[in-house]
């Protein structure tokens, strides 16, 4: 799909569900929400690419691939969020939870600037996805799909080990999918998770969990892609990638060693 056609298609599809998505977000307990950007761009081969951060050892979920973003900081994000409906007026098609959505948008923008110095002026918002629930952290993630016009020189901070760009076409290859078998969980010998493998330079990165669900559900439900695997089907046909759950996963390794 041509980048311009991709942006237009995604924008129209997300606009059609915006009111429904906005109605699912409640302001009664803002602390339960985190917000992220789902950033797409284009590489020098004119391929559509998806940007992810690899989390450093200093933060919870070290080594995981995730989207840039984080938790709300009030009242800072309230103030920024109050401005965005006027700056991004074409994005807000309805008044449903307008300033709550804009506050969450402000969080994702601020965190992306702090984490990787992503220029807010380079971001074109395409829409917002239904909230995803995190299990271990009891959070709801609100994801803002966007197009990065010119990423520029991104500079990861201490929370980010590196930035990973994945070509969109990679998600259509069955060979890139596997089962991530996580051993050492407190209440069960292991648990299987569908995952996506990406060869990045000399290392293989594993995309799994909530970020995997956000990506695959976006591709399936919004982009209407016919992926070779979903979250639940065909798992028995995939090879197993073993992993071990570490208690430091919830805190970060370097913090736990202080």
For each residue, the residues with C-beta under 8 A, 3 or more apart:
1: 5 6 9 48
2: 5 6
3: 6 7 42 46 48 147
4: 7 8
5: 1 2 8 9
6: 1 2 3 9 10 40 48 223
7: 3 4 10 11 124 126 147
8: 4 5 11 12
9: 1 5 6 12 13 223
10: 6 7 13 14 126 127 145 222 223
11: 7 8 14 15 126 127
12: 8 9 15 16
13: 9 10 16 17 127 222 223 224
14: 10 11 17 18 126 127 128 129 145 222
15: 11 12 18 93 127
16: 12 13
17: 13 14 20 21 127 130
18: 14 15 21 22 93 94 127 128
19: 22 23 93 94 96
20: 17 23 24
21: 17 18 24 25 128 129 130 131
22: 18 19 25 94 96 97 98 101 128
23: 19 20 96 97
24: 20 21 130 131
25: 21 22 33 97 100 101 104 131 142
26: 29
27: 30 97 100
28:
29: 26 32
30: 27 33 72 74 100 103
31: 71 72
32: 29 138 139 140
33: 25 30 71 72 104 131 139 140 141 142
34: 69 70 71 72 107 134 139 140 141 142
35: 69 70 72 104 105 107 108 111 141 142 143 144
36: 66 67 68 69 70 108 111 141 142 143 144 214
37: 67 68 69 108 109 112 118 123 143 144 146
38: 50 67 129 143 144 145 146 214 215 218
39: 50 51 67 68 112 118 123 146 147 148
40: 6 48 49 50 51 145 146 147 148 168
41: 48 49 51 147 148 149 151 165
42: 3 46 47 48 49
43: 46 47 49 165 167
44:
45:
46: 3 42 43
47: 42 43 167 168 169
48: 1 3 6 40 41 42 167 168 169
49: 40 41 42 43 165 166 167 168
50: 38 39 40 165 166 167 168 215
51: 39 40 41 68 148 151 163 164 165
52: 65 66 67 163 164 165 166 207 211
53: 65 66 67 68 115 116 156 159 160 161 162 163 164
54: 63 64 65 160 161 162 163 164 205
55: 59 60 61 62 63 64 65 66 159 160 161
56: 59 62 158 159 160 161 252
57: 62 63 161 252 253 254
58: 62 158 159 252 253 254 255
59: 55 56 62 159 252 255
60: 55 137 249 250 251 252
61: 55 64 66 249 250
62: 55 56 57 58 59 248 249 252 253
63: 54 55 57 161
64: 54 55 61 208 209 211
65: 52 53 54 55 164 205 206 207 211
66: 36 52 53 55 61 69 211
67: 36 37 38 39 52 53 143 211 214
68: 36 37 39 51 53 108 111 112 115 116 118
69: 34 35 36 37 66 107 108 111 112 141
70: 34 35 36 107 111 115
71: 31 33 34 107 139
72: 30 31 33 34 35 77 103 104 107
73: 76 77 107 110
74: 30 77 78
75: 78 79
76: 73 79 80 110
77: 72 73 74 80 81 103 104 106 107 110
78: 74 75 81 82 103 106
79: 75 76 82 83
80: 76 77 83 84 103 106 109 110
81: 77 78 84 99 100 102 103 104 105 106 107
82: 78 79 85 99 102 103
83: 79 80 86 87
84: 80 81 87 88 102 105 106
85: 82 88 89 92 98 99 102
86: 83 89
87: 83 84
88: 84 85 91 92 102 105 125
89: 85 86 92
90:
91: 88 125 127
92: 85 88 89 95 98 101 102
93: 15 18 19
94: 18 19 22 98
95: 92 98
96: 19 22 23
97: 22 23 25 27 100 101
98: 22 85 92 94 95 101 102
99: 81 82 85 102 103
100: 25 27 30 81 97 103 104
101: 22 25 92 97 98 104 105 128 142
102: 81 82 84 85 88 92 98 99 105 106
103: 30 72 77 78 80 81 82 99 100 106 107
104: 25 33 35 72 77 81 100 101 107 108 142 144
105: 35 81 84 88 101 102 108 109 125 128 144
106: 77 78 80 81 84 102 103 109 110
107: 34 35 69 70 71 72 73 77 81 103 104 110 111
108: 35 36 37 68 69 104 105 111 112 142 144
109: 37 80 105 106 112 113 120 123
110: 73 76 77 80 106 107 113 114
111: 35 36 68 69 70 107 108 114 115
112: 37 39 68 69 108 109 115 116 118 120
113: 109 110 116 117 118 119 120
114: 110 111 157
115: 53 68 70 111 112 118 156 157 159 160
116: 53 68 112 113 154 155 156 157 160 163
117: 113 153 154 155
118: 37 39 68 112 113 115 122 123 148 151 154
119: 113 122 123 150 152
120: 109 112 113 123
121:
122: 118 119 148 149 150 151 152
123: 37 39 109 118 119 120 146 147 148 149
124: 7 146 147 148 149
125: 88 91 105 144 145 146
126: 7 10 11 14 145 146 147
127: 10 11 13 14 15 17 18 91 144 145
128: 14 18 21 22 101 105 142 143 144 145
129: 14 21 38 132 142 143 144 145 214 217 218 222
130: 17 21 24
131: 21 24 25 33 140 141 142
132: 129 140 141 143 210 213 214
133: 139 140 141 210
134: 34 137 138 139 140 141 210
135: 138
136: 250
137: 60 134 250
138: 32 134 135
139: 32 33 34 71 133 134
140: 32 33 34 131 132 133 134
141: 33 34 35 36 69 131 132 133 134 210 214
142: 25 33 34 35 36 101 104 108 128 129 131
143: 35 36 37 38 67 128 129 132 214 218
144: 35 36 37 38 104 105 108 125 127 128 129
145: 10 14 38 40 125 126 127 128 129 218 222
146: 37 38 39 40 123 124 125 126
147: 3 7 39 40 41 123 124 126
148: 39 40 41 51 118 122 123 124 151
149: 41 122 123 124
150: 119 122
151: 41 51 118 122 148 154
152: 119 122
153: 117
154: 116 117 118 151 163
155: 116 117
156: 53 115 116 159 160 161 162 163
157: 114 115 116 160
158: 56 58
159: 53 55 56 58 59 115 156
160: 53 54 55 56 115 116 156 157 163
161: 53 54 55 56 57 63 156
162: 53 54 156
163: 51 52 53 54 116 154 156 160
164: 51 52 53 54 65 198 200 205
165: 41 43 49 50 51 52
166: 49 50 52 170 171 198 207
167: 43 47 48 49 50 170
168: 40 47 48 49 50 171
169: 47 48 172 173
170: 166 167 173 176 196 198
171: 166 168 176 196 215 216 219 225 227
172: 169 225 226 227 228
173: 169 170 176 228
174: 177 228 229
175:
176: 170 171 173 196 197 198
177: 174 194 195 196 197 228 229 238
178: 194 195 196 197 238 239 240 241
179: 192 193 194 195 235 238 239 240 241
180: 192 193 194 195 206 208 241 243
181: 190 191 192 193 240 241 242 243
182: 185 190 191 192 193 243 244 245
183: 189 190 242 243 244 245
184: 190 244 245 246
185: 182 188 189 190 191 245
186:
187:
188: 185 191
189: 183 185
190: 181 182 183 184 185
191: 181 182 185 188
192: 179 180 181 182 235 240
193: 179 180 181 182 208 209 212
194: 177 178 179 180 208 212 216 229 230 231 232 235 238
195: 177 178 179 180 206 207 208 212 241
196: 170 171 176 177 178 206 207 208 212 215 216
197: 176 177 178 204 205 206 207 241
198: 164 166 170 176 204 205 207
199: 203 204
200: 164 203 204 205
201:
202:
203: 199 200
204: 197 198 199 200
205: 54 65 164 197 198 200
206: 65 180 195 196 197 241 243
207: 52 65 166 195 196 197 198 211 212 215
208: 64 180 193 194 195 196 211 212
209: 64 193 212 213
210: 132 133 134 141 213 214
211: 52 64 65 66 67 207 208 214 215
212: 193 194 195 196 207 208 209 215 216 231
213: 132 209 210 216 217 231
214: 36 38 67 129 132 141 143 210 211 217 218
215: 38 50 171 196 207 211 212 218 219
216: 171 194 196 212 213 219 220 227 230 231
217: 129 213 214 220 221 222 231
218: 38 129 143 145 214 215 221 222 223
219: 171 215 216 222 223 225 227
220: 216 217 223 224 225 227 230
221: 217 218 224
222: 10 13 14 129 145 217 218 219
223: 6 9 10 13 218 219 220
224: 13 220 221
225: 171 172 219 220
226: 172
227: 171 172 216 219 220 230
228: 172 173 174 177 234
229: 174 177 194 233 234 235 238
230: 194 216 220 227 233 234
231: 194 212 213 216 217
232: 194 235
233: 229 230
234: 228 229 230 237 238
235: 179 192 194 229 232 238
236:
237: 234
238: 177 178 179 194 229 234 235
239: 178 179
240: 178 179 181 192
241: 178 179 180 181 195 197 206
242: 181 183
243: 180 181 182 183 206
244: 182 183 184
245: 182 183 184 185 249
246: 184 249
247: 250 251 256
248: 62 251 252 253 256
249: 60 61 62 245 246
250: 60 61 136 137 247
251: 60 247 248 255 256
252: 56 57 58 59 60 62 248 255 256
253: 57 58 62 248 256 257
254: 57 58 257 258
255: 58 59 251 252 258
256: 247 248 251 252 253
257: 253 254
258: 254 255
